[in-house]
Amino acid sequence: MADVEYRCFVGGLAWATTDQALGEAFSQFGEVVESKIINDRETGRSRGFGFVTFKDEQSMKEAIEGMNGQDLDGRNITVNEAQSRGGGGGGGRGGGGGGGYGVHESIPVFVDGRVNLTAW
């Protein structure tokens, strides 16, 4: 069971929240192995969500209970257990694991053979 990770998804983060600040906020619940804000690949700007990995399951559960709905850097955050990416091949793309607030993606829409990029 060495591959088990006790990871929380944290959504609704302020754009200014850093990896370090995220880890410090969650460290009151136990040893934080890693804290990571997810940034947009093109702009480098925060996507408004991240992950916190704990050393043990109890710390993760306490963090979810204690931090969900709390204020961090002026924003009420959403905290829940992160969904595993899963290994192995096959299968379609899974659903989203939350996502950032205010994040817009361009979605290609095909109409009569034409492509129109629509902000979603």
Summary of the structure (lengths in Angstrom):
residues: 120
radius of gyration: 16.6
end to end distance: 39.5
largest distance: 55.6
contacts: 302
relative contact order: 0.23
helix: 18%
strand: 36%
